[in-house]
Amino acid sequence: MASELDRRMDAVMAALTGDGGQLPLGQVERFGRTLPMIAAAPPTLPAYFAHFCHQHGAAELLVAGDERLSFATVHALASRAARALVAGYGVRRGDRVAIAARNSPSWIVLYMAIIMAGGVATLLNGWWQAEEMAAALDEVDVVLVFADAPRARRLAAIPGGAAVRVEIFDDLQPVEVALAEVLAFADDDAAATLPALGGDDHATILFTSGSTGQSKGALSTHFQVLQGTFNFLASALMMMGIAAQDGALTGLQPATLLNLPLFHVTAMVPTLLQSFAMGRKLVLMPKWDAEQAMQLIEREKVTYFVGVPLMSYEMVNHPERARYDLSTVTDFAAGGAPRPVDHVRRLDAELTGAPLIGYGLTETNAIGTGNWRSNYTAKPASAGRASPPLVELAILDDAGSALAQGETGEIGIRSAANFQEYWGRPADTEAAFTADGFFRTGDLGYLDADGYLFIVDRKKDIIIRGGENISCQEVEAALYAHPLVAEAAVFGLADARYGEVPGAVVHLGEPGGVAAEDLLLFLAQHVAAFKVPVRLWIEEAPLPRLGTEKIDKIALRRRYRALVADEVAAA
């Protein structure tokens, strides 16, 4: 039976998206079907930036340390940088231009500029090592990379050098200093013409870790990115409508912390891009620290918090929490991984802001489901209902057919915001969708009688460490690169802070030939630090196998999870 909050949200959403509403719906043909679209969304990201940066003009958009930049200033800087990319770097419509850097105002200006210049903003994972970066650059045929100093050193370490031009910028400096060399090209040729773009032009490539271990570039068009952005905007306006009914509007400028890396879809679409339409201030954190987050929430009057689940939980547990005023935050949202039920209840009991969870993927431009406030506390193990007005959910069997309510199968998501393709991988793209357009998430779950999604397992061989996806096969492949590793299995171990972390067990071809510690050091040279197992066991006997001769990872995972649990209990 639908809750009272569900009924209220449905009524507000219907008014928002109906005739005369702020976000009326239209239709688009995709996957051989007619799907709903948000007709009020601008056709392209440059049009979106221009409209809302003009509308919010003098309001603050970016706060990073002592640097404070308005919407108008950020747009002016991005426009100059876009002209520079065309005039000085020869960027043409459709060129893939990458960013490899930590979050900064310069990162955001470059991202906007690449898109405004007609390029495809290709977002490299800032934690990758040289080999991982080289694979991504080759995967999508990048023509230019903008990198901060740490990432530039990794690019320089690519064997044979990065086969692409790398421009280094000092992201610790204010934008006009950090990008002075770039902006100089625009000053020399202010007449550089920016291309006219359409909704079907390519906009972004974000990388996703598949179960095969090869990161694939998920390409989205301007239309798809903006449909995802406006679906989030619809949810925000819906909750503002609820707050108005309850007399709970604060009158504060919307503000949020930007504490997730911008190469992640959660930081990119619902956090950064949605902020333009909302007139929302983004307060950048160079590195996550729970007490610094609370200081910034109080100082900047942050109204909305989003991060991976451990972030809000670390604030709840922090011994200095009572010193800080967190009362301006209306929602403590999380994505990227589930929250333990106890965390949900503690957030609800101990903070004035309400808990919220969202579920989406890179390939869906982050939209999927949402579980809000009292609904979340009533069903704390659920990822929520399909996010209106665009998302449709289905639970699929192996053939891609929909299962009945209550049955467990693969979660499918269909919307106009789903990505276009995996760059250069038509077979993978085809396999990712059912014939009628549901994206096959690789997650297993079921829908209850109220349409709430419960995720129960993963079909893909993936570990989610605090919101970061780790391909078990990728880490296994790196282990096999060591000459003494004969067999390897990587799997998830439960962890109170990150949800789960990687563990590994190996069998050596030469008993005693290498120590576990040395294998971990070897791995750290080839994969990002978050992918390195926290525990590695060496088995003297060959690893157990199934009848198919595959390593029995389920048995190994069960055995070593139990071993870790016994160790924790004994401690």
PyMOL commands that set and color helices and strands:
alter all, ss='L'
color gray80, all
select helices_A, chain A and resi 4-17+45-56+71-89+105-116+130-140+149-156+175-178+180-188+222-245+265-278+290-300+309-317+321-323+341-350+362-364+373-378+426-432+472-480+516-524+529-531+553-570
alter helices_A, ss='H'
color red, helices_A
select strands_A, chain A and resi 25-30+33-38+60-64+67-70+96-100+120-123+144-147+165-168+202-209+215-221+255-258+281-284+304-307+331-334+354-359+369-372+385-386+392-396+409-414+421-422+439-447+453-458+462-465+468-471+485-495+499-508+535-539
alter strands_A, ss='S'
color yellow, strands_A
deselect
rebuild
show_as cartoon
